[in-house]
Amino acid sequence: MTAASRPFDFEKYDELLRDPDTAAVYLAEFLESGDMELFQEAVRHVAKAQAGGLSGVAEQAALNRGSLYKSLSRNGKPQFETMARILGAMGLQFVVVPKSQ
């Protein structure tokens, strides 16, 4: 497995990231890297791509927009419940599976 790199500009790929299956594959790559800052950045990219953007995701997750921005910032340290709500607002969820060798 290669190390994850910084996510690149996905603005022209917003439609792809709106699809939960595509978004799940994209996010899984960063989650597997173990780099939570990269994962949070990737979640922010997916949230921006959603209909309504970050504001829409914040509303669906029952968070104020400032909390969402802070949670997904480079220095953010969101609680598990907050990340689960953000992912849920985008049609995604955390799943626990056996670690691959």
Secondary structure, 3 states (H helix, E strand, C coil): CCCCCCCCCCHHHHHHHHCHHHHHHHHHHHHHHCCHHHHHHHHHHHHHHCCCHHHHHHHHCCCCHHHHHHHCCCCCCCCHHHHHHHHHHCCCCCCCCCCCC
